[in-house]
Amino acid sequence: MPSLNEYLMVSGLLFAIGLAGVLFRRNIIVIFMCLEIMLSAANLSLVAFSRFSGQGGLPDYDAQVLVFFVITVAAAEVAVGLAIIVALFRARRTVHVEDLTSMRG
């Protein structure tokens, strides 16, 4: 059975990959996917802490309830974010961040 440290290492690796994608990629869709990877890393950490901090052999369900809220916020982010990306693509014909320097145009 994997330990808490192993779960946290995987979560940290996922978060670092997502952060690197947000900082270094220029395609707004890839940046958007990297933000979702970062949210998944946070969810993995929450579930791991929930699993390993239980009392009496049962997991602590408070963190798992928080995961459902994070998933709900991520779903709303996807709906709104993709709508904004589609609107930007229709207006500017590009999804590259360096081409989207001003909001007017």
N, C-alpha and C positions, 0 to 999 in steps of 0.2 A: 504494500500500500504506500502510495507517495506521501511524503511528509508535507507539512505546511510550508517549509522552506522551498521545496520543489515547486509547489503551486505558485508561490510568490515570485520565484525566479522566472517562471514561464510568463506570469502576469507582467513582471517588469520588462521582460524581453518584448512582449507584445506592445506594451506602452511605448518603449523606446523606438520600435519599428514605426509605430503610428506617429510619434513625435517627429522622427526623421522625415517621414513622408510629408507631414504638414510643413516642415521648415524648408525642405529642399525641392519638392516637386512643384511644377508650375501649372499642371492641369487641374482645374478646379474640381473635376469629378474624382480624381485620384486623391486630392486633399480631403474631399468629403468622405471617401472610403477610409482614409487614414484616421479621421476623427471617429468613425464608427469602430475601428480597431481599438482605439484608445478607450472608448466606452466599454467595449467587451473586456479589455484588460481590467478595468475597474470592477466590472461585474464578477470576473473570475476571482479577484482578491476578496470581494465581499462574500462570495459563496465559500471560499476556502476558510476565511475567518469564522464564518458561521458554522462550518463543519467541525472545525477544531476547537471552538470555544464553547461547545455544548456542555451541559451539566446532566449527569445521570445517564449518560449514553445517548442522549437526544441532542440534535443540533440546535443551535440558537436561531430561531426563525426570524428575528428582527432584521438581520442583514439580508435574508432572502426576500423579505417583503420590500426592502429598499431596492433590491435588484429589479423587482417588477416595476417600480416607479421609474427607474433608470431606463428600462426597456420601453416603457410608455413614452418617456421624453424623447428617446432615440427614434421611435416611430413617428412622432410628431415632427421631429427635426428632419427626417427623411422626406416627409410629405411637403413641408414648407421649403426645405433646401432644394429638392429637385424641381419644384415649381419655379423657384428663383433662378436656378441654373438654366432651365428651359427658356425662361423669359430673357435672360442675358444672352443666350445663344441666338434666339430669334432677333434680338435687337442688334447684336454686334457680330454675329456669325463666327464666334470664337469662344472657347472655354479656357483659354490660357490666361493666367492671372496677370502677366505683364501687359497684356493688351487691354485689360479692364482697369485702367488707371483712374478714370474719372467716372462719376455717376451720371454725368450729363452727356448726352451725345446723340 
